[in-house]
Amino acid sequence: MPIAKLNNHEIETRLAALPKWAVVAGKLHRELKFLDFVHAFGFMTQVAIIAERSDHHPEWSNVYNRVVIDLTTHDADGLSTRDFELAAAIDALHPG
């Protein structure tokens, strides 16, 4: 079954529940800051395990204590429920 792309109203409704996230260039976007590299990398490891289990992987980068995450569903050519589910799981790991 194909993954459905969310429309603008659906995106705005779901985004309201994720105040740390924004839509940037058509992707869910969040920037996180940690105490140091070890904490940032540990967080990324936790997210990687969740992403692998859900078969939905982030576009991300890490520089020292910062992690930048972008979520999109390539199969839907935009945002889908999978992006918002992963964003919520990420927020559960790092709510601050």
C-alpha positions in Angstrom: 0.0 0.0 0.0 1.5 3.4 -1.0 2.2 5.9 1.7 -0.1 8.9 1.6 1.3 12.4 1.4 -0.4 14.8 3.9 -2.1 17.9 2.7 -1.4 21.3 4.2 -4.2 21.2 6.7 -3.2 17.8 8.0 0.4 19.0 8.3 -0.6 22.2 10.2 -2.8 20.2 12.5 -0.1 17.6 13.3 2.6 20.3 13.6 0.6 22.0 16.4 1.3 19.0 18.6 5.1 19.3 17.9 6.0 22.8 18.9 9.8 22.2 18.6 9.5 21.3 14.9 8.9 23.5 11.9 8.4 22.8 8.2 11.5 24.0 6.4 11.9 23.4 2.6 9.0 20.9 2.7 10.6 18.8 5.5 10.0 18.6 9.3 13.0 20.3 10.8 14.4 20.5 14.3 17.8 21.5 15.7 18.9 20.1 19.0 21.8 21.1 21.3 23.5 18.8 23.8 26.1 19.1 26.6 28.8 17.7 24.3 29.6 15.3 21.5 29.1 12.2 23.5 25.6 13.2 24.5 24.7 14.2 20.9 26.0 10.9 19.5 24.2 8.9 22.2 21.0 10.6 21.3 21.6 9.8 17.6 22.2 6.2 18.5 18.8 6.0 20.2 17.1 7.7 17.3 18.8 5.3 14.9 17.4 2.3 16.7 13.9 3.7 16.6 14.3 4.7 12.9 15.5 1.2 11.9 12.6 -0.5 13.7 10.1 1.7 11.9 12.0 1.5 8.6 11.9 5.3 8.4 15.2 7.1 8.5 16.0 10.8 9.1 18.2 13.1 7.1 20.5 14.5 9.8 23.9 16.0 10.6 26.0 16.3 13.8 28.6 18.9 14.6 30.0 18.5 18.1 27.1 19.1 20.4 24.5 19.9 17.7 22.2 17.6 15.8 20.1 18.9 12.9 17.2 16.6 11.8 15.0 16.8 8.7 12.2 14.3 8.2 10.4 13.6 4.9 8.9 10.5 3.3 10.5 10.1 -0.1 8.0 7.4 -1.1 5.2 10.0 -0.6 7.2 12.9 -2.1 6.5 14.9 1.0 5.4 14.7 4.6 3.4 11.7 5.8 2.2 10.3 9.1 5.5 8.4 9.4 7.4 11.7 9.7 5.2 13.0 12.5 5.4 9.6 14.3 9.2 9.7 14.2 9.3 13.3 15.3 7.1 12.5 18.3 9.4 9.6 19.2 12.4 12.0 18.9 10.7 14.5 21.2 10.1 11.7 23.7 13.9 11.1 23.8 14.8 14.8 23.9 11.8 16.9 25.0 13.8 20.0 25.8 
